[in-house]
Amino acid sequence: MNRLNQILLLVFLCAAYGASSQISSEINGKIKGAKGKTIYLMHEEKGKLVACDSSNINLFGSYKLNANVVLDDFYRVSLDKKDGIILILKGDEKLKIKSTTDFKSMNYSVSGSADSELIQDFFSMKLNPSVSKDSLREYATHFVENNAKSLAVFLALNEVKDLAASIDVAEKGIGESYPNSIYHNALKRTQQAIKSQAAQAGNSPAGKLAPELNMPNPEGEILTLESLRGKVVLIDFWASWCGPCRRENPNVVRLYNQYKDQGFEVFSVSLDKNKAKWEAAIIKDNLNWSSHVSDLKGWGSAATSLYGFRGIPYTVLIDREGKIIQTRLRGAALEKKLEEIFSK
């Protein structure tokens, strides 16, 4: 099952909501090797990270930041206005941070905010090279169970063993601490999406004609799925910002090179909004087939409703007549299916 990364990412980046009296939070920090630089407190507003306060770092590496917090939300302390230390501010808190300029999560300490301390704990485990993937999933699962009422669980949900089960736990906990909030409502929507995906999996579209796709390539030329009729085609829904998609790309490249002379083609449909990042990812990942399309509308793309998926990577393998063979094929499963098709 797709892990619904995009839904959870949107939750994580969500802006503060509603309107209420503002309560100030204060951050006192000390950072090594950054004398004279400017440090920023960032917050998501109308889809963009913006600076809500800034401070010059003095001779001793110290700085002070303030935030007028309307309601509990995610913030970042950053030197470059992009990455940085992730915090949860609730208002009327006095945080202390010690860090280095690279802001790696194992190289900073935070106190004065229980939720922000949880975030540090989680990333200290996630970024520890000695922790295996299985151990991280076990830890993340228990992290959600033990901290279900904290917004920090949103950082762990993409790493859990069983997403559906952990979403249920988080929905109940966040429902108690933040009822009817954007966080609670997003978890409820994710629950519904998981159920919908399970229903779709039980109602396989195999044998049906794949819906037609007509979209521009990076040069603006309209490419159609129908133009590839006569070939076995993997429709690959992906995006430059999708980590699992990028990690799967080398496997798709390898299989394309192996079977392209036997009539195998890839039709890549990107859910990017930024054309430059889309094009750069094509080059960097060596996606050396010619069928790359996108309407640059992200999750608003017509392809998402046409094919009914809610998470990427999502693949649809179709035969030479344009009929669906199977969906959600990745990794070894995709390799096995192509071997079966082209060995006949």
Secondary structure as UniProt FT lines:
FT   HELIX           5..12
FT   STRAND          23..32
FT   TURN            35..36
FT   STRAND          38..45
FT   TURN            46..47
FT   STRAND          48..56
FT   TURN            59..60
FT   STRAND          62..69
FT   STRAND          73..78
FT   STRAND          85..89
FT   STRAND          94..100
FT   TURN            101..102
FT   HELIX           105..107
FT   STRAND          108..111
FT   HELIX           114..126
FT   TURN            129..130
FT   HELIX           133..146
FT   TURN            147..149
FT   TURN            151..152
FT   HELIX           153..156
FT   HELIX           157..159
FT   HELIX           163..177
FT   TURN            179..180
FT   HELIX           182..202
FT   TURN            206..207
FT   STRAND          214..216
FT   TURN            218..219
FT   STRAND          222..224
FT   HELIX           225..228
FT   TURN            229..230
FT   STRAND          232..238
FT   TURN            240..241
FT   HELIX           243..259
FT   HELIX           260..262
FT   STRAND          264..270
FT   HELIX           275..284
FT   TURN            285..286
FT   STRAND          291..293
FT   HELIX           298..300
FT   HELIX           302..307
FT   STRAND          314..318
FT   TURN            320..321
FT   STRAND          323..327
FT   HELIX           331..342
//
